[in-house]
């Protein structure tokens, strides 16, 4: 019986088919590395000398590095939540600009409101005079001054204050003793009326009447019958208007009590003094003095007579001395 000749490749083929089957099984099970056939030592040494990197692994590593770099850059660029909120709040808001007709309407409304407020104030009691305070008068009463100027309670305060010159002219025209008026605001509803008064300095007797004379030389036209009023002196003996005006001017500079202490002033010049005045006092004494020095020297008279217990003549023309009556 002839023996079959064995095929030398059968065993190796069988072995190779087994390896292939095992490798397929490993692929199906996902365990590729464990099922790979071992490589020869020479191949291992060759790998150690020339390392070969797996392309998929390299791509994975590169992808990981890229992802890491991307994440890092993202973390650097991305701001914190609080910082983002702060920037959001700091972002300027867009302003809404008004149109020209809207601006014009607002301006017109403001003007109308101001005008309405002004009108309400003008007609309200807050703008009415509730009181007049008259100052600077000597002989004129408050009522006389206010009536002459046409000032009344309840008049518009601001209007009255702004028309002070008008009221001053009216007062001067109606009363010659008023030289000027000045209105000032004293408080919310009070006006002060400051009077520059032309004072009376005496009387001139004519036709059995006494006519008041002012310090500026004017004579009032309303005479008093046979009676002096106010204790002011009577002027007598004057032959010229210049003499009388000079005397009146000096007499008006005296204090009010001293003016009322004089009874009569007589023009009495002589060879030594062409401006001599003989003044009769209410206390019974007489005074000799120059007309142009009356205001300067007569003010010493009260102190002089206070040291005397007699009546007589006080000569103040040159120096000052007193001569009792005989």
C-alpha positions as CSV (number, residue, x, y, z in Angstrom):
1,X,0.0,0.0,0.0
2,X,1.5,3.1,-1.1
3,X,1.7,5.7,1.7
4,X,0.3,9.0,1.0
5,X,2.8,11.7,0.8
6,X,2.1,14.3,3.3
7,X,1.9,17.8,2.2
8,X,4.5,19.8,4.1
9,X,2.3,22.9,3.9
10,X,-0.8,21.4,5.6
11,X,0.3,22.0,9.1
12,X,1.5,25.5,8.4
13,X,-1.7,26.3,6.5
14,X,-3.7,24.9,9.4
15,X,-1.8,27.1,11.8
16,X,-2.3,30.2,9.7
17,X,-6.0,29.6,9.4
18,X,-6.2,29.3,13.1
19,X,-4.4,32.5,13.6
20,X,-6.6,34.3,11.2
21,X,-9.7,32.9,12.8
22,X,-8.5,34.1,16.2
23,X,-7.7,37.5,14.8
24,X,-11.2,37.8,13.3
25,X,-12.7,36.8,16.6
26,X,-10.6,39.4,18.4
27,X,-11.8,42.0,15.9
28,X,-15.4,41.1,16.5
29,X,-14.9,41.2,20.3
30,X,-13.0,44.5,20.2
31,X,-9.8,43.1,21.6
32,X,-7.5,43.7,18.7
33,X,-4.2,44.1,20.7
34,X,-4.5,40.9,22.6
35,X,-5.3,38.9,19.6
36,X,-2.6,40.2,17.4
37,X,0.1,37.7,16.6
38,X,3.4,38.3,18.3
39,X,5.9,39.8,16.1
40,X,9.3,38.4,15.7
41,X,12.1,39.6,17.9
42,X,13.8,41.1,15.0
43,X,10.8,43.1,14.2
44,X,10.6,44.2,17.8
45,X,14.2,45.4,17.8
46,X,13.5,47.2,14.5
47,X,10.5,48.9,16.1
48,X,12.7,50.0,19.0
49,X,15.2,51.5,16.6
50,X,12.7,53.2,14.5
51,X,9.6,53.9,16.5
52,X,6.5,54.1,14.5
53,X,3.6,56.0,15.7
54,X,0.0,55.0,15.1
55,X,-1.7,57.6,12.9
56,X,-5.0,57.2,14.7
57,X,-3.3,57.6,18.1
58,X,-1.3,60.6,16.7
59,X,-4.5,62.2,15.5
60,X,-6.1,61.5,18.8
61,X,-3.2,63.0,20.7
62,X,-3.1,66.0,18.4
63,X,-6.8,66.4,18.7
64,X,-6.5,66.2,22.5
65,X,-3.7,68.8,22.5
66,X,-5.7,71.0,20.1
67,X,-8.8,70.7,22.3
68,X,-6.7,71.5,25.3
69,X,-5.2,74.6,23.6
70,X,-8.7,75.6,22.4
71,X,-10.2,75.2,25.9
72,X,-7.3,77.2,27.4
73,X,-7.7,80.1,25.0
74,X,-11.4,80.0,25.5
75,X,-10.9,80.3,29.3
76,X,-8.6,83.3,28.8
77,X,-10.8,85.2,26.4
78,X,-14.1,84.5,28.1
79,X,-14.7,87.1,30.9
80,X,-16.1,86.2,34.2
81,X,-19.9,86.5,34.8
82,X,-19.6,89.4,37.2
83,X,-17.3,91.3,34.9
84,X,-19.6,90.8,32.0
85,X,-22.6,92.0,34.1
86,X,-20.6,95.1,35.1
87,X,-19.8,95.9,31.5
88,X,-23.4,95.4,30.6
89,X,-24.5,97.8,33.3
90,X,-21.8,100.4,32.2
91,X,-22.9,100.3,28.6
92,X,-24.3,103.8,27.8
93,X,-28.0,103.9,27.2
94,X,-29.1,105.5,24.0
95,X,-30.7,108.9,24.6
96,X,-33.8,109.8,22.9
97,X,-33.5,113.2,21.3
98,X,-36.6,115.4,21.1
99,X,-37.9,116.7,17.9
100,X,-37.9,120.4,17.3
101,X,-41.7,120.8,17.6
102,X,-41.5,118.9,20.9
103,X,-38.9,121.3,22.3
104,X,-40.9,124.2,21.1
105,X,-44.0,122.9,22.9
106,X,-42.1,122.4,26.1
107,X,-40.7,125.9,26.0
108,X,-44.1,127.3,25.4
109,X,-45.6,125.4,28.3
110,X,-42.8,126.6,30.6
111,X,-43.4,130.2,29.6
112,X,-47.2,129.9,30.1
113,X,-46.7,128.4,33.6
114,X,-44.4,131.2,34.6
115,X,-46.8,133.8,33.3
116,X,-49.7,132.1,35.1
117,X,-47.7,132.0,38.4
118,X,-46.9,135.7,38.0
119,X,-50.5,136.7,37.4
120,X,-51.6,134.7,40.4
121,X,-49.0,136.5,42.6
122,X,-50.0,139.9,41.3
123,X,-53.6,139.5,42.2
124,X,-53.0,137.6,45.5
125,X,-52.9,139.3,48.9
126,X,-49.2,138.6,49.1
127,X,-48.6,141.4,46.6
128,X,-50.8,144.0,48.3
129,X,-49.5,146.7,50.7
130,X,-50.8,146.1,54.2
131,X,-48.9,148.8,56.0
132,X,-47.0,152.1,55.3
133,X,-44.3,153.2,57.7
134,X,-43.7,156.9,57.5
135,X,-40.3,158.2,58.8
136,X,-38.4,161.5,58.7
137,X,-41.3,163.9,59.4
138,X,-41.2,166.7,62.0
139,X,-44.5,168.5,61.7
140,X,-46.4,166.5,59.1
141,X,-48.6,163.7,60.2
142,X,-48.5,160.2,58.5
143,X,-52.0,160.7,57.2
144,X,-51.1,164.1,55.6
145,X,-48.1,162.5,53.8
146,X,-50.0,159.5,52.5
147,X,-52.9,161.5,51.3
148,X,-50.6,163.9,49.5
149,X,-48.7,161.1,47.7
150,X,-51.9,159.1,47.0
151,X,-50.7,156.0,48.8
152,X,-53.4,153.6,50.1
153,X,-53.7,150.2,51.6
154,X,-54.3,147.3,49.3
155,X,-52.3,148.8,46.4
156,X,-50.1,146.4,44.4
157,X,-46.8,146.2,46.3
158,X,-44.4,145.8,43.4
159,X,-46.1,148.3,41.2
160,X,-46.2,150.9,44.0
161,X,-42.6,150.3,44.8
162,X,-41.5,150.6,41.2
163,X,-43.4,153.9,40.8
164,X,-41.8,155.7,43.7
165,X,-40.8,158.7,41.7
166,X,-44.4,159.2,40.5
167,X,-45.7,159.2,44.1
168,X,-42.9,161.6,45.2
169,X,-43.8,164.1,42.5
170,X,-47.5,163.9,43.4
171,X,-46.7,164.5,47.1
172,X,-44.5,167.5,46.3
173,X,-47.1,169.1,44.1
174,X,-49.9,168.8,46.7
175,X,-47.9,169.7,49.8
176,X,-45.0,172.2,49.6
177,X,-43.6,171.0,52.8
178,X,-42.6,167.7,51.1
179,X,-39.3,168.0,49.3
180,X,-39.0,164.3,48.3
181,X,-40.3,160.8,49.1
182,X,-38.5,157.5,48.9
183,X,-40.2,154.1,49.0
184,X,-38.4,151.0,50.2
185,X,-39.6,147.6,51.1
186,X,-39.6,147.1,54.8
187,X,-41.0,143.5,55.0
188,X,-43.3,141.3,52.9
189,X,-46.3,143.6,52.9
190,X,-44.9,146.8,54.4
191,X,-43.5,149.8,52.6
192,X,-41.4,152.4,54.3
193,X,-42.0,156.0,53.2
194,X,-39.0,158.2,54.0
195,X,-39.9,161.9,53.9
196,X,-37.5,164.8,53.2
197,X,-39.6,167.5,54.9
198,X,-39.2,171.2,54.5
199,X,-39.8,172.4,58.1
200,X,-41.7,175.5,59.1
201,X,-39.4,178.1,60.7
202,X,-42.0,180.7,61.7
203,X,-44.7,183.0,60.7
204,X,-45.1,186.4,59.0
205,X,-47.9,188.6,60.1
206,X,-50.0,190.2,57.4
207,X,-53.6,191.5,57.5
208,X,-54.1,190.2,61.0
209,X,-53.1,186.7,59.9
210,X,-50.0,184.6,60.5
211,X,-48.7,182.8,57.4
212,X,-46.3,179.9,57.9
213,X,-42.8,180.3,56.4
214,X,-40.7,177.3,55.4
215,X,-36.9,177.0,55.7
216,X,-36.5,177.5,51.9
217,X,-38.2,180.9,52.1
218,X,-41.6,179.8,50.8
219,X,-44.7,181.2,52.5
220,X,-47.7,179.0,52.7
221,X,-51.0,180.4,51.5
222,X,-53.1,179.3,54.3
223,X,-52.9,181.9,57.1
224,X,-54.0,181.5,60.7
225,X,-56.2,184.2,62.3
226,X,-54.5,186.2,65.1
227,X,-52.8,183.1,66.6
228,X,-49.5,181.4,66.3
229,X,-49.5,177.6,66.0
230,X,-46.7,175.3,67.0
231,X,-44.7,177.7,69.1
232,X,-42.6,179.0,66.1
233,X,-41.3,182.6,66.0
234,X,-42.7,185.6,64.2
235,X,-40.4,187.4,61.8
236,X,-40.4,191.2,61.8
237,X,-38.5,194.1,60.5
238,X,-37.0,192.4,57.4
239,X,-36.7,194.8,54.5
240,X,-35.4,192.4,51.8
241,X,-36.1,188.9,50.7
242,X,-32.4,188.0,50.8
243,X,-32.2,188.9,54.6
244,X,-35.2,186.8,55.4
245,X,-34.1,183.8,53.4
246,X,-30.7,183.8,55.0
247,X,-32.2,184.0,58.5
248,X,-34.7,181.2,57.6
249,X,-32.0,179.0,56.3
250,X,-29.9,179.3,59.5
251,X,-32.9,178.9,61.8
252,X,-33.9,175.7,60.0
253,X,-30.6,174.1,61.0
254,X,-31.4,174.4,64.7
255,X,-32.8,171.5,66.7
256,X,-36.5,171.2,67.1
257,X,-36.7,172.0,70.8
258,X,-34.5,175.1,70.3
259,X,-36.7,176.3,67.4
260,X,-39.8,176.1,69.6
261,X,-38.0,178.0,72.3
262,X,-37.9,181.2,70.1
263,X,-40.8,183.6,70.3
264,X,-39.8,186.3,67.8
265,X,-36.9,187.3,65.5
266,X,-36.4,190.9,64.6
267,X,-34.0,192.2,62.0
268,X,-32.0,194.8,63.9
269,X,-28.7,195.9,62.3
270,X,-26.4,198.6,63.7
271,X,-23.1,200.2,62.7
272,X,-21.0,197.4,64.3
273,X,-23.1,194.5,62.9
274,X,-25.1,194.9,59.7
275,X,-26.6,191.4,60.2
276,X,-27.6,191.7,63.8
277,X,-30.7,189.9,65.0
278,X,-32.7,190.5,68.1
279,X,-34.2,187.2,69.2
280,X,-37.0,187.0,71.9
281,X,-37.0,183.7,73.8
282,X,-40.1,182.2,75.4
283,X,-38.3,182.1,78.8
284,X,-38.1,186.0,78.8
285,X,-34.5,186.4,77.8
286,X,-33.2,188.2,74.7
287,X,-30.3,187.1,72.4
288,X,-28.2,189.3,70.2
289,X,-26.5,187.3,67.3
290,X,-25.4,187.6,63.7
291,X,-27.8,186.2,61.2
292,X,-25.1,184.1,59.4
293,X,-24.0,182.6,62.7
294,X,-27.3,181.7,64.2
295,X,-27.1,177.9,63.8
296,X,-23.5,177.9,64.9
297,X,-23.8,179.9,68.2
298,X,-27.4,179.7,69.3
299,X,-27.0,176.0,70.2
300,X,-24.9,177.1,73.2
301,X,-27.8,179.2,74.7
302,X,-29.5,176.4,76.7
303,X,-26.3,175.6,78.5
304,X,-25.6,179.2,79.3
305,X,-29.0,180.0,80.8
306,X,-29.1,176.8,82.8
307,X,-26.4,178.4,85.1
308,X,-28.3,181.6,85.6
309,X,-31.2,182.5,87.9
310,X,-31.9,185.8,86.3
311,X,-33.3,187.0,83.0
312,X,-31.5,189.4,80.7
313,X,-29.7,189.7,77.4
314,X,-27.3,187.1,76.1
315,X,-24.8,188.7,73.7
316,X,-23.4,186.0,71.3
317,X,-22.1,188.4,68.6
318,X,-18.5,188.4,69.7
319,X,-17.8,185.7,72.3
320,X,-20.6,185.0,74.8
321,X,-21.6,187.0,77.8
322,X,-24.8,187.6,79.7
323,X,-26.2,191.0,81.0
324,X,-29.2,190.9,83.4
325,X,-32.0,193.3,83.0
326,X,-31.9,196.5,85.2
